[in-house]
Amino acid sequence: MRPKAAPPAGRRSGQTQKQRTRSTEAKVVRDLSEETERPLDAEDIALASLDAQVRAKEARSDLGATGGPDGVVAIHLSGAVIARLEAEARRRGIAESELIKRALVQYLRI
């Protein structure tokens, strides 16, 4: 193997210098484009999260605002569960069917 020699001091070294200058200039331009495309900051993320929560809450409230029932479902519960259901509905001041509907909506994450 031959040892590497220094590049000649002629035309070739001048081209290499120009190439280095060009690559440095291109890098500066690339850095500027990266500067303008910054990721979202904490405020943007918080606003997006809040917006998603509001949309989800509106969707859940729309579920109960449809008017009359779309269907009827019969369930069989033990006496102890019925007593707890009635007591909880009384405590909240709502009908048993409304309590069941709310529990199902929350459980199913509708």
C-alpha distances in whole Angstrom, upper triangle without the diagonal:
4,7,9,12,16,17,20,23,25,26,23,23,27,27,25,27,30,28,28,32,33,31,33,36,36,36,39,41,39,41,44,44,44,46,49,48,49,50,54,55,58,61,60,59,63,64,63,64,67,68,67,69,72,71,71,75,76,75,77,80,80,80,84,85,85,89,91,89,87,88,89,88,90,88,90,90,91,94,92,90,92,94,91,90,93,93,90,91,94,92,90,93,92,93,91,90,88,87,85,84,82,81,79,78,76,75,74,72,74
4,6,9,12,14,16,20,21,23,20,21,24,24,22,25,28,26,26,30,31,30,32,35,35,34,37,39,38,40,43,44,43,45,48,48,49,50,54,55,58,61,60,59,63,64,63,64,68,68,67,70,72,72,72,75,77,76,78,81,81,81,84,86,86,90,92,90,88,89,91,89,91,90,92,92,93,96,94,91,94,95,92,91,95,95,91,92,95,93,91,94,93,94,93,91,89,88,87,85,83,82,81,79,77,76,75,73,75
4,6,10,12,15,18,20,22,19,19,23,23,21,23,26,25,24,28,29,28,29,33,33,32,35,37,37,37,41,42,41,43,46,46,47,48,52,53,56,59,58,57,61,62,61,62,66,66,66,68,71,70,71,74,75,75,76,79,80,80,83,85,85,89,91,89,87,88,90,88,91,89,91,91,92,95,93,90,93,94,91,90,93,93,90,91,94,92,89,92,91,93,91,90,88,87,85,84,82,81,80,78,76,75,74,72,74
4,7,9,12,15,17,18,16,15,19,19,17,19,22,21,21,24,26,24,26,29,29,29,32,34,33,34,37,38,38,40,43,43,44,46,49,50,53,56,55,55,58,60,59,60,63,64,63,66,68,68,68,71,73,72,74,77,77,78,81,82,83,86,88,87,85,86,88,87,89,88,90,89,91,94,91,89,91,93,89,88,92,91,88,89,92,90,88,90,89,91,89,88,86,85,84,82,80,79,78,76,74,74,72,70,72
4,6,9,12,14,16,14,13,17,18,16,18,21,20,20,23,25,24,26,29,29,29,32,34,34,35,38,39,39,41,43,44,45,47,50,52,54,57,56,56,60,61,60,61,65,65,65,67,70,69,70,73,74,74,76,79,79,80,83,84,84,88,90,89,87,88,90,89,91,90,92,92,94,96,94,91,94,95,92,91,94,94,90,91,94,92,89,92,91,93,92,90,88,87,86,84,82,81,80,78,76,76,74,72,74
4,6,9,11,14,11,10,14,15,13,14,18,18,17,20,22,22,23,26,27,27,29,31,31,32,35,37,37,38,41,42,43,45,49,49,52,55,54,54,58,59,58,60,63,63,63,66,68,68,69,72,73,73,75,77,78,78,82,82,83,87,89,88,86,88,90,88,91,90,92,91,93,96,93,90,93,94,91,90,93,93,89,90,93,91,88,91,90,91,91,89,87,86,85,83,81,80,79,77,75,75,74,71,73
4,6,8,10,8,7,10,11,10,12,15,15,15,18,20,20,21,24,25,25,27,29,30,31,33,35,35,37,40,40,42,44,48,49,52,54,53,54,57,58,57,59,62,62,62,65,67,67,68,71,72,71,74,76,76,77,81,81,82,86,88,87,85,87,89,88,90,89,91,91,93,95,93,90,93,94,91,90,93,92,89,90,93,90,88,91,89,91,90,88,86,85,84,82,80,80,79,76,75,75,73,71,72
4,5,8,7,7,10,12,11,13,15,16,17,19,21,22,23,25,26,27,29,31,32,33,35,37,38,39,42,43,44,47,50,51,55,57,56,56,60,61,60,62,65,65,65,68,70,69,70,73,74,74,77,79,79,80,83,84,84,88,90,90,88,89,92,91,93,92,95,94,96,99,97,94,96,97,94,93,96,96,92,93,96,93,91,94,92,94,93,92,89,88,88,85,83,83,82,79,78,78,76,74,75
4,7,7,6,8,11,11,11,14,16,16,18,20,21,22,24,26,27,28,30,31,32,34,36,37,38,41,42,43,46,50,51,54,56,55,56,59,60,60,62,65,65,65,68,69,69,70,73,74,74,77,79,79,80,83,84,85,88,91,90,88,90,92,91,94,93,95,95,97,100,97,94,96,98,94,93,96,96,92,93,96,93,91,93,92,94,93,92,89,88,88,86,84,83,82,80,78,78,77,74,75
4,6,6,7,9,11,12,13,15,16,18,19,21,22,24,25,27,28,30,31,33,34,36,37,39,41,42,44,47,50,51,55,57,56,57,60,61,60,62,65,65,65,68,70,69,71,74,74,74,77,79,79,80,83,84,84,88,90,90,88,90,92,91,94,93,96,96,98,100,98,95,97,99,95,94,97,97,93,93,96,94,91,94,93,94,94,92,90,89,88,86,84,84,83,80,79,79,77,75,75
4,6,5,7,9,10,11,13,15,16,17,19,20,21,23,24,26,27,29,30,32,33,35,36,38,40,42,44,48,49,53,55,53,54,58,58,58,60,63,62,63,66,67,67,68,71,72,72,74,76,76,77,81,81,82,85,88,87,85,87,89,89,92,91,94,93,96,98,96,93,95,97,93,92,95,95,91,91,94,92,89,92,91,92,92,90,87,87,86,84,82,82,80,78,76,77,75,72,73
4,5,5,6,9,10,11,12,14,15,17,18,20,21,23,25,26,27,29,31,32,33,35,37,38,39,42,46,47,51,53,51,52,56,56,55,58,60,60,60,63,65,64,66,69,69,69,72,74,74,75,78,79,79,83,85,85,83,84,87,86,89,88,91,91,93,95,93,90,92,94,90,89,92,92,88,89,92,90,87,89,88,89,89,87,85,84,83,81,79,79,78,75,74,74,72,70,70
4,5,5,6,9,10,11,12,14,15,17,18,20,21,23,25,25,27,29,30,31,33,35,36,38,41,44,46,49,51,50,51,54,55,54,56,59,59,59,62,64,63,65,68,69,68,71,73,73,74,78,78,79,82,85,84,82,84,86,86,88,88,90,90,92,94,92,89,91,93,89,88,91,91,87,87,90,88,85,88,87,88,88,86,84,83,82,80,78,78,77,74,73,73,71,69,70
4,5,5,6,9,10,11,12,14,15,17,18,20,21,23,24,26,27,29,30,32,34,35,37,40,43,45,48,50,49,50,53,54,53,56,58,58,58,61,63,63,64,67,68,68,70,72,72,74,77,77,78,82,84,83,82,84,86,85,88,88,90,90,92,94,92,89,91,93,89,88,91,90,87,87,90,88,85,87,86,88,88,86,83,83,82,80,78,78,77,74,72,73,71,68,69
4,5,5,6,9,10,10,12,14,15,16,18,20,21,22,24,26,27,28,30,32,33,35,38,41,43,46,48,47,48,51,52,51,53,56,56,56,59,61,60,62,65,65,65,68,70,70,71,74,75,75,79,81,81,79,81,83,83,85,85,87,87,89,92,90,87,89,90,87,85,88,88,84,85,88,86,83,85,84,85,85,83,81,80,80,77,75,75,74,71,70,70,68,66,66
4,5,5,6,9,10,10,12,14,15,16,18,20,21,22,24,26,27,28,31,32,33,36,40,41,44,46,45,46,49,50,49,51,54,54,54,57,59,59,60,63,64,64,66,68,68,69,73,73,74,77,80,79,77,79,81,81,83,83,85,85,87,90,88,84,86,88,84,83,86,86,82,83,86,84,81,83,82,84,83,81,79,78,78,75,73,73,72,69,68,68,66,64,65
4,5,5,6,9,10,11,12,14,15,17,19,20,21,23,25,26,27,29,31,32,35,39,40,43,45,44,45,48,49,49,51,53,53,54,57,58,58,60,62,63,63,66,68,68,69,73,73,74,77,80,79,78,80,82,81,84,83,86,85,87,90,88,85,86,88,84,83,86,86,82,82,85,83,80,83,82,83,83,81,79,78,78,75,73,73,72,69,68,68,67,64,65
4,5,5,6,9,10,10,12,14,15,17,18,20,21,23,24,26,28,29,31,34,38,39,42,44,43,44,47,48,47,50,52,52,52,55,57,56,58,61,62,62,64,66,66,68,71,71,72,75,78,77,76,78,80,80,83,82,85,84,87,89,87,84,86,87,84,82,85,85,81,81,84,82,79,82,80,82,82,80,77,77,76,74,72,72,71,68,67,67,66,63,63
4,5,5,6,8,10,10,12,14,15,16,18,20,21,22,24,26,27,29,32,35,37,40,42,41,42,45,46,45,47,50,50,50,53,55,54,56,59,59,59,62,64,64,65,68,69,69,73,75,75,73,75,77,77,80,79,82,81,84,86,84,81,83,84,81,79,82,82,78,79,82,80,77,79,78,79,79,77,75,74,74,71,69,69,68,65,64,64,63,60,61
4,5,5,6,9,10,10,12,14,15,16,19,20,21,22,25,26,27,30,34,35,38,40,39,40,44,44,44,46,49,48,49,52,53,53,55,57,58,58,61,63,63,64,68,68,69,72,75,74,73,75,77,76,79,78,81,80,82,85,83,79,81,83,79,78,81,81,77,77,80,78,75,78,77,78,78,76,74,73,73,70,68,68,67,64,63,63,62,59,60
4,6,5,6,9,10,11,13,14,15,17,19,20,21,23,25,27,30,33,34,38,39,38,40,43,43,43,45,48,48,48,51,53,53,54,57,58,58,60,62,62,64,67,67,68,72,74,74,72,75,77,76,79,79,81,81,83,85,83,80,82,83,80,78,81,81,77,77,80,78,75,77,76,78,78,76,73,73,73,70,68,68,67,64,63,63,62,59,60
4,5,5,6,8,10,11,12,14,15,17,18,20,22,23,25,28,32,33,37,38,37,38,41,42,41,44,46,46,46,49,51,50,52,55,55,56,58,60,60,62,65,65,66,69,72,71,70,72,74,74,77,76,79,79,81,83,82,78,80,81,78,76,79,79,75,76,78,76,73,76,74,76,76,74,71,71,71,68,66,66,65,62,61,62,60,57,57
4,5,5,6,9,10,10,12,14,15,16,18,20,21,23,26,29,31,34,36,35,36,39,40,39,41,44,44,44,47,49,48,50,53,53,53,56,58,58,59,63,63,64,67,70,69,68,70,72,71,74,74,76,76,78,80,79,75,77,79,75,74,77,76,73,73,76,74,71,73,72,74,73,72,69,68,68,66,63,63,62,60,58,59,57,54,55
4,5,5,6,9,10,10,13,14,15,16,19,20,22,25,28,29,33,35,33,35,38,39,38,40,43,43,44,46,48,48,49,52,53,53,56,58,58,59,62,63,64,67,70,69,68,70,72,72,74,74,76,76,78,80,78,75,77,78,75,73,76,75,72,72,75,73,70,72,71,73,73,71,69,68,68,65,63,63,62,59,58,58,57,54,55
4,5,5,6,9,10,11,13,14,15,17,19,21,24,27,29,32,34,33,34,37,38,37,40,42,42,43,46,47,47,49,51,52,52,55,57,57,58,61,61,62,66,69,68,67,69,72,71,74,74,76,76,78,80,78,75,77,78,75,73,76,75,72,72,74,72,69,72,71,72,72,71,68,67,67,65,62,63,62,59,58,58,57,54,54
4,5,5,6,9,10,11,12,14,16,17,19,22,26,27,31,32,31,32,36,36,35,38,40,40,40,43,45,44,46,49,49,50,52,54,54,56,59,59,60,63,66,65,64,66,69,68,71,71,73,73,75,78,76,72,74,76,72,71,73,73,69,70,72,70,67,70,68,70,70,68,65,65,65,62,60,60,59,56,55,56,54,51,52
4,5,5,6,9,10,10,12,14,15,17,20,24,25,28,30,29,30,33,34,33,36,38,38,39,42,43,43,44,47,48,48,51,53,53,54,57,58,59,62,65,64,63,65,67,67,70,69,71,71,73,75,73,70,72,73,70,68,71,71,67,67,70,68,65,68,66,68,68,66,64,63,63,60,58,58,57,54,53,54,52,49,50
4,5,5,6,9,10,10,13,15,16,19,23,24,27,29,28,29,32,33,32,35,37,37,38,41,42,42,44,47,47,48,50,52,52,54,57,57,58,62,65,64,63,65,67,67,70,69,72,71,74,76,74,70,72,73,70,68,71,70,67,67,70,67,65,67,66,68,68,66,63,63,63,60,58,58,58,55,53,54,53,49,50
4,5,5,6,9,10,11,13,15,18,22,23,27,28,27,28,31,32,31,34,36,36,36,40,41,40,42,45,45,46,48,50,50,52,55,55,56,60,62,62,61,63,66,65,68,68,70,70,73,75,73,69,71,72,69,67,70,70,66,66,69,66,63,66,65,66,66,65,62,61,61,59,56,57,56,53,52,53,51,48,48
4,5,5,6,9,10,11,13,16,20,21,25,26,25,26,29,30,29,32,34,34,34,37,39,38,40,43,43,44,46,48,48,50,53,53,54,58,60,60,58,61,63,62,65,65,68,67,70,72,70,66,68,70,66,65,67,67,63,63,66,64,61,63,62,64,64,62,59,59,59,56,54,54,53,50,49,50,48,45,46
4,5,5,6,9,10,11,14,18,19,23,24,23,24,28,28,28,30,33,33,33,36,38,38,39,42,43,43,45,47,48,49,52,53,54,57,60,60,58,60,63,62,65,64,67,66,69,71,69,65,67,68,65,63,66,66,62,62,65,63,60,62,61,63,63,61,58,58,58,55,53,53,53,50,48,49,48,44,45
4,5,5,6,9,11,14,17,18,22,23,22,24,27,27,27,29,32,31,32,35,36,36,38,41,41,42,45,46,47,48,51,51,52,56,59,59,58,60,62,62,65,64,67,67,69,71,69,65,67,68,65,63,66,65,61,62,64,62,59,61,60,62,62,61,58,57,57,55,52,53,52,49,48,49,48,44,45
4,5,5,6,9,13,16,17,21,22,20,22,25,25,25,27,30,29,30,33,34,34,36,39,39,39,42,44,44,46,49,49,50,53,56,56,54,57,59,59,62,62,64,64,67,69,67,63,65,66,63,61,63,63,59,60,62,60,57,59,58,60,60,58,55,55,55,52,50,51,50,47,45,47,45,42,42
4,5,5,7,10,13,15,19,20,19,20,23,24,23,25,28,28,28,31,33,33,34,37,38,38,40,42,43,44,47,48,49,52,55,54,53,55,58,57,60,60,62,62,64,66,64,61,62,64,60,59,61,61,57,57,60,58,55,57,56,58,58,56,53,53,53,50,48,48,48,45,43,44,43,40,40
4,6,6,10,12,13,17,18,17,19,22,22,22,25,27,27,28,31,32,32,34,37,37,38,40,42,43,44,47,47,49,52,55,55,54,56,58,58,61,60,63,62,65,66,64,61,62,64,60,59,61,61,57,57,59,57,54,57,56,58,58,56,53,53,53,51,48,49,48,45,43,45,43,40,41
4,6,9,12,13,17,17,16,18,21,21,21,23,25,25,26,29,30,30,32,35,35,36,38,40,40,42,45,45,46,50,53,53,52,54,56,56,59,59,62,61,64,65,63,60,61,63,59,57,60,59,56,56,58,56,53,55,54,56,56,55,52,51,52,49,47,47,47,43,42,43,42,39,39
4,7,9,12,15,16,14,16,19,19,18,21,23,23,24,27,28,28,30,32,33,33,36,38,38,40,42,43,44,47,50,50,49,51,53,53,56,56,58,58,60,62,60,57,58,60,56,55,57,57,53,53,56,54,51,53,52,53,54,52,49,49,49,46,44,44,44,40,39,40,39,36,36
4,7,8,12,13,12,13,16,17,16,19,21,21,22,25,26,27,28,31,32,32,35,36,37,39,41,42,43,47,49,49,48,50,52,52,55,54,57,56,59,60,58,55,56,58,54,53,55,55,51,51,54,51,49,51,50,52,52,50,47,47,47,45,42,43,42,39,37,39,37,34,35
4,6,10,11,10,10,14,14,14,16,18,19,19,22,23,24,25,28,29,29,31,33,34,36,38,39,40,44,46,46,45,47,49,49,51,51,53,53,55,57,55,51,53,54,51,49,52,51,47,48,50,48,45,48,47,48,48,47,44,43,44,41,39,39,38,35,34,35,34,31,31
4,7,8,6,7,10,11,10,12,15,15,16,18,20,21,22,24,25,26,28,30,31,33,35,36,37,41,44,43,43,45,47,46,49,48,51,50,52,54,52,49,50,51,48,46,49,48,44,45,47,45,42,44,43,45,45,44,41,40,41,38,36,36,36,33,31,33,32,28,29
4,6,5,6,9,10,11,13,14,16,17,19,20,21,23,25,26,27,29,31,32,34,36,37,38,42,45,44,44,46,48,47,50,49,52,51,53,54,52,49,50,51,47,46,48,48,44,44,46,44,41,44,43,45,45,44,41,40,41,39,36,36,37,33,32,33,33,29,30
4,6,5,6,9,10,11,12,14,15,16,18,20,21,23,24,26,27,29,30,32,34,35,37,40,43,42,42,44,46,45,48,47,49,48,50,51,49,46,47,48,44,43,45,44,40,41,43,41,38,41,40,42,43,42,39,38,38,36,33,34,34,31,29,31,30,27,28
4,5,5,6,9,10,10,12,14,15,16,18,20,21,22,24,26,27,28,30,32,33,35,38,41,41,41,43,45,45,47,47,49,48,50,51,49,46,47,47,44,42,45,44,40,40,42,40,37,39,39,41,42,41,38,37,38,36,33,33,34,31,29,31,31,27,28
4,5,5,6,9,10,10,12,14,15,17,18,20,21,23,24,26,27,29,31,31,33,37,40,40,39,42,43,43,46,46,48,47,50,51,49,46,47,48,44,42,45,44,40,40,43,40,37,39,39,41,41,40,37,36,37,35,32,33,33,30,28,30,29,26,26
4,5,5,6,9,10,11,12,14,15,17,18,20,21,23,24,26,27,30,30,32,36,38,38,38,40,41,41,44,43,45,44,47,48,46,43,44,45,41,40,42,42,38,38,41,38,35,38,37,39,39,38,35,34,35,33,30,30,30,27,25,27,26,23,24
4,5,5,6,9,10,11,12,14,15,16,18,20,21,23,24,26,28,29,31,34,37,37,37,39,40,40,42,42,44,43,45,46,44,41,42,43,39,38,40,39,35,35,38,35,32,35,34,37,37,36,33,32,33,31,28,28,29,26,24,26,26,22,23
4,5,5,6,9,10,10,12,14,15,16,18,20,21,22,24,26,27,29,32,35,35,35,38,39,39,42,42,44,43,46,47,45,41,42,43,40,38,40,39,36,35,38,36,32,34,34,36,37,36,32,32,33,30,27,29,29,25,24,26,26,22,22
4,5,5,6,9,10,11,12,14,15,17,18,20,21,23,25,26,28,31,34,33,33,35,37,37,40,40,42,42,44,46,44,40,41,42,39,37,39,39,35,35,38,36,33,35,34,36,36,34,31,31,31,29,26,27,27,24,22,24,23,20,20
4,5,5,6,9,10,11,12,14,15,17,18,20,21,24,25,27,30,32,32,32,34,35,35,38,37,40,39,41,42,41,37,38,39,36,34,36,36,32,32,35,33,30,32,31,33,33,32,29,28,29,26,24,24,24,21,19,21,21,17,18
4,5,5,6,9,10,11,12,14,15,17,18,20,22,23,25,28,31,31,31,33,35,35,37,37,39,38,41,42,40,37,37,38,35,33,35,34,31,30,33,31,28,30,29,31,32,31,27,27,28,25,22,24,24,21,19,22,21,17,18
4,5,5,6,9,10,11,12,14,15,16,19,21,21,23,26,29,29,29,32,34,34,37,36,39,39,41,43,41,38,38,39,36,34,36,36,32,31,34,32,29,30,29,31,32,30,27,27,28,25,23,24,24,20,19,22,21,17,17
4,5,5,6,9,10,11,12,14,15,17,19,20,22,25,28,27,27,29,31,31,34,34,36,36,39,40,39,35,36,37,34,32,34,34,30,30,33,31,28,30,28,30,30,28,25,25,26,23,20,22,21,18,17,19,18,14,14
4,5,5,6,9,10,11,12,14,16,17,19,21,24,26,26,26,28,30,30,32,32,34,34,36,37,36,32,33,34,31,29,31,31,27,27,29,28,24,26,25,27,27,26,23,22,23,21,18,19,19,16,14,17,16,13,13
4,5,5,6,9,10,11,12,14,16,16,19,22,25,25,25,28,29,30,32,32,35,35,37,38,37,33,34,35,32,29,31,31,27,26,29,27,24,25,24,26,27,26,22,22,23,21,18,20,20,16,16,19,18,14,14
4,5,5,6,9,10,10,12,15,15,17,20,23,23,23,26,28,28,31,31,34,34,37,38,37,33,34,35,32,30,32,32,28,27,30,29,25,27,25,26,27,25,22,23,23,20,18,20,19,15,15,18,17,13,12
4,5,5,6,9,10,11,13,15,16,20,22,21,21,23,25,25,28,28,31,31,33,35,34,30,30,32,29,27,29,29,25,25,28,27,23,25,23,24,24,22,19,20,20,17,15,16,16,12,12,14,13,10,9
4,5,5,6,9,10,11,13,15,18,20,20,21,23,25,25,27,27,30,30,32,33,32,29,29,30,27,25,26,27,23,22,25,24,20,21,20,21,22,21,17,17,18,15,13,15,15,12,11,15,14,11,10
4,5,5,6,9,10,10,13,16,19,19,20,22,24,25,28,28,31,31,34,35,34,31,30,32,29,26,28,28,25,23,26,25,22,22,21,22,23,21,18,19,20,16,14,17,17,13,14,17,16,13,11
4,5,5,6,9,10,11,15,17,17,17,19,22,22,25,26,29,29,32,34,33,29,29,31,29,26,27,28,25,23,26,26,22,23,21,22,22,20,17,18,18,15,13,16,15,11,12,15,13,11,8
4,5,5,7,9,11,14,16,15,16,18,19,20,23,23,26,26,29,30,29,26,26,27,25,22,24,25,21,20,23,22,19,20,17,18,19,17,14,14,15,11,10,12,12,8,9,12,11,9,6
4,5,6,7,9,12,14,15,16,18,20,21,24,24,27,27,30,31,30,27,26,27,25,22,23,24,21,19,22,21,18,18,16,17,18,16,13,14,15,12,10,14,14,10,12,15,14,12,10
4,5,5,7,10,13,13,14,17,19,20,23,25,28,28,31,32,32,29,28,30,28,24,25,27,24,22,24,24,21,21,18,19,20,17,14,16,17,13,13,16,15,12,14,17,15,14,10
4,6,6,9,11,11,11,14,16,17,20,21,24,25,28,29,29,26,25,27,25,22,23,25,22,20,23,23,20,20,17,17,17,15,12,14,14,10,10,13,12,9,12,14,13,11,8
4,6,7,9,9,11,13,15,16,19,20,23,24,27,28,27,24,23,25,23,20,20,22,19,17,20,20,17,17,14,14,15,12,9,12,12,9,9,12,12,10,12,15,14,14,11
4,6,9,10,12,15,17,19,22,23,26,27,30,31,31,27,26,28,26,23,23,25,22,20,22,23,19,19,16,16,17,15,12,15,16,12,13,16,16,13,16,19,18,17,14
4,6,8,9,12,15,17,20,22,26,27,30,31,32,28,27,29,28,24,25,27,24,21,24,25,22,21,18,17,18,15,13,17,17,13,14,17,16,14,17,19,18,17,14
4,7,9,12,14,17,20,22,25,26,30,30,31,28,26,28,27,23,23,26,24,21,23,25,21,20,17,16,17,14,13,17,17,14,15,19,18,16,19,22,20,20,17
4,6,9,11,14,17,19,23,24,27,28,29,26,24,26,26,22,22,25,23,20,22,24,22,20,17,15,16,13,12,16,16,13,15,18,17,16,20,22,20,21,18
4,5,7,10,13,16,19,21,25,25,27,24,22,24,24,20,21,24,22,19,22,24,21,20,16,14,15,11,11,14,13,11,14,16,14,14,18,19,18,19,16
4,7,10,14,16,20,22,26,27,28,25,24,27,26,23,23,26,25,22,25,27,24,24,20,18,17,14,14,17,15,12,15,17,15,15,18,19,17,19,16
4,7,10,13,17,19,23,24,26,23,21,24,24,21,22,25,24,21,24,27,24,24,20,17,16,13,14,16,14,12,16,17,14,15,19,19,17,19,17
4,7,10,13,16,19,21,23,20,18,21,22,18,19,23,22,19,22,25,23,22,18,15,14,11,13,15,12,11,15,16,14,15,19,19,18,20,18
4,7,10,13,16,18,20,17,16,19,20,16,18,21,20,18,22,24,22,22,19,16,13,10,13,14,11,11,14,14,12,14,17,16,16,19,17
4,7,10,13,15,17,15,13,17,18,15,16,20,20,18,21,23,23,22,19,16,13,11,14,15,12,13,16,15,14,17,19,18,18,21,20
4,6,10,12,14,12,11,15,15,13,15,18,18,17,20,22,22,22,19,16,13,11,14,14,11,12,16,14,13,16,18,16,17,20,20
4,7,10,12,10,9,13,14,13,15,18,18,18,20,22,23,23,20,17,14,13,17,16,13,15,18,16,15,19,20,18,19,23,23
4,7,8,6,6,10,11,10,12,15,15,15,18,20,20,21,19,16,13,13,16,14,12,15,17,15,15,19,19,18,19,23,23
4,5,5,6,9,10,11,12,14,15,16,18,20,21,22,21,18,15,16,19,17,15,18,20,17,18,22,22,20,22,25,26
4,6,5,6,9,10,10,12,14,15,16,18,20,21,20,17,14,16,19,17,16,19,21,19,20,23,24,22,25,27,28
4,5,5,6,9,10,11,12,14,15,17,19,20,19,18,14,17,19,16,15,19,20,18,19,23,22,21,24,26,28
4,5,5,6,9,10,10,12,14,15,16,18,17,15,12,14,16,13,12,16,16,14,15,19,18,17,20,22,24
4,5,5,6,9,10,10,12,14,15,16,15,13,9,12,14,12,11,15,16,14,16,19,19,19,21,23,24
4,5,5,6,9,10,11,12,14,15,15,13,11,14,16,13,13,17,18,16,18,21,21,21,23,25,27
4,6,5,6,9,10,10,12,14,14,13,10,13,14,11,12,16,15,14,16,19,18,18,21,23,24
4,5,5,6,9,10,11,12,11,10,7,10,11,8,8,12,12,11,13,16,16,16,19,20,21
4,6,5,6,9,10,10,10,8,6,10,11,9,10,14,14,14,16,19,19,19,22,23,24
4,5,5,6,9,10,10,10,9,13,13,11,13,16,15,15,18,20,19,20,23,24,25
4,5,5,6,8,9,10,8,12,11,8,10,13,12,12,15,17,16,17,20,21,22
4,5,5,6,5,6,5,9,8,6,9,12,11,11,14,16,16,17,20,21,21
4,5,5,6,8,8,12,11,10,13,15,15,15,18,20,19,21,24,24,25
4,6,8,10,11,14,13,11,14,16,15,15,18,20,19,20,23,23,24
4,6,9,10,12,10,9,12,14,12,13,16,17,16,18,21,21,21
4,7,9,12,10,10,13,14,13,15,18,18,18,21,23,23,23
4,7,8,6,7,10,11,11,13,15,16,16,18,20,21,20
4,5,5,6,9,10,11,12,14,15,17,18,20,21,20
4,5,5,6,9,10,11,12,14,15,16,18,20,19
4,5,5,6,9,10,11,12,14,15,16,18,17
4,5,5,6,8,10,10,12,14,15,16,15
4,5,5,6,9,10,11,12,14,15,15
4,5,5,6,9,10,10,12,14,14
4,5,5,6,9,10,10,12,11
4,5,5,6,8,10,10,10
4,6,5,6,8,10,11
4,5,5,6,8,9
4,6,5,6,5
4,6,5,7
4,5,8
4,6
4
